[in-house]
Amino acid sequence: MDFFISNAYAQDAAPQGGLMSFLPLIVIFAVFYFMLIRPQMKRAKEHRQLVSELAKGDEVITNGGLLGRITDVSESFVTLELADSVQVKVQRQAVANVMPKGTIKSA
């Protein structure tokens, strides 16, 4: 009966280069950089520019959803007029977007 069963011998493992073992990690890092990190850095740069260019009279919307016109700009805060004689002070970083002129009239 031994002639039906063949002996199994271990084969020599194919040697892998050092670069080939790190290739999947390099590819994963490249995908994360171009799909997640780079777009996030671009959005952060655009937001910093938007916040630095805020001026009196701009109509803005905050992260909390408040729509108002800027009446005063200081180093860290802006004062928004939400309605007649209703003003709130918010941090500059809380401004999410500058809206086109006339947005408050149409809202």
C-alpha positions as CSV (number, residue, x, y, z in Angstrom):
1,M,0.0,0.0,0.0
2,D,2.9,2.4,0.4
3,F,3.2,2.8,-3.4
4,F,-0.1,4.8,-3.6
5,I,1.1,7.5,-1.2
6,S,3.9,9.7,-2.3
7,N,6.2,11.5,0.0
8,A,5.7,15.2,0.4
9,Y,8.9,17.2,0.6
10,A,9.1,20.8,1.6
11,Q,10.0,23.2,-1.2
12,D,12.4,26.0,-0.8
13,A,10.6,29.3,-0.1
14,A,11.0,31.9,-2.8
15,P,13.1,34.7,-1.4
16,Q,11.3,38.0,-1.4
17,G,13.1,41.3,-1.7
18,G,12.8,43.9,1.1
19,L,10.9,46.3,-1.1
20,M,8.3,43.8,-2.1
21,S,7.3,43.1,1.5
22,F,6.7,46.9,2.1
23,L,4.9,47.5,-1.2
24,P,1.4,47.0,0.2
25,L,2.1,49.4,3.0
26,I,3.4,52.0,0.6
27,V,0.3,51.6,-1.7
28,I,-2.1,51.9,1.3
29,F,-0.3,55.1,2.5
30,A,-0.4,56.6,-1.0
31,V,-4.2,55.9,-1.2
32,F,-4.8,57.4,2.2
33,Y,-2.8,60.5,1.3
34,F,-4.5,61.2,-2.0
35,M,-8.0,60.2,-0.9
36,L,-8.1,61.6,2.7
37,I,-5.2,63.7,3.9
38,R,-4.6,65.9,0.8
39,P,-8.3,67.0,0.3
40,Q,-8.7,67.7,4.0
41,M,-5.6,69.9,4.0
42,K,-6.9,71.8,1.0
43,R,-10.3,72.4,2.7
44,A,-8.6,73.6,5.8
45,K,-6.4,76.0,3.8
46,E,-9.5,77.4,2.0
47,H,-11.3,77.9,5.3
48,R,-8.4,79.7,6.8
49,Q,-8.3,82.0,3.8
50,L,-12.1,82.6,4.1
51,V,-11.9,83.5,7.8
52,S,-9.0,85.9,7.2
53,E,-10.9,87.8,4.5
54,L,-14.1,88.4,6.5
55,A,-15.2,92.0,6.3
56,K,-18.0,94.2,7.6
57,G,-21.1,93.8,5.5
58,D,-20.5,90.2,4.4
59,E,-23.5,87.9,4.7
60,V,-22.4,84.6,6.3
61,I,-23.7,81.4,7.6
62,T,-22.2,79.8,10.7
63,N,-21.5,76.2,11.6
64,G,-24.6,76.3,13.8
65,G,-26.8,77.4,10.9
66,L,-27.2,81.1,11.7
67,L,-27.5,83.4,8.8
68,G,-26.5,87.0,9.3
69,R,-24.6,90.1,8.2
70,I,-21.3,91.0,9.8
71,T,-21.5,94.3,11.7
72,D,-18.1,94.2,13.5
73,V,-14.9,92.3,13.0
74,S,-12.3,91.8,15.7
75,E,-9.2,89.6,15.9
76,S,-11.0,86.5,17.3
77,F,-14.7,87.3,17.0
78,V,-17.3,88.7,14.6
79,T,-20.6,90.3,15.4
80,L,-23.5,89.1,13.3
81,E,-26.8,91.0,12.9
82,L,-29.5,88.3,12.6
83,A,-32.5,90.6,12.5
84,D,-33.2,94.2,13.4
85,S,-31.6,94.9,16.8
86,V,-30.6,91.2,17.3
87,Q,-26.9,90.8,17.3
88,V,-24.7,87.8,18.4
89,K,-21.0,87.5,18.7
90,V,-19.4,84.3,17.4
91,Q,-15.8,83.2,16.9
92,R,-14.3,83.8,13.4
93,Q,-13.7,80.1,13.0
94,A,-17.4,79.4,13.4
95,V,-18.2,81.0,10.1
96,A,-18.8,78.2,7.6
97,N,-19.4,80.1,4.4
98,V,-19.8,83.6,2.9
99,M,-23.1,83.9,1.1
100,P,-23.8,86.1,-1.9
101,K,-25.1,89.6,-1.3
102,G,-28.9,89.7,-0.9
103,T,-29.2,86.2,0.6
104,I,-30.8,87.6,3.8
105,K,-33.4,89.5,1.8
106,S,-34.5,86.4,-0.1
107,A,-34.5,84.1,3.0
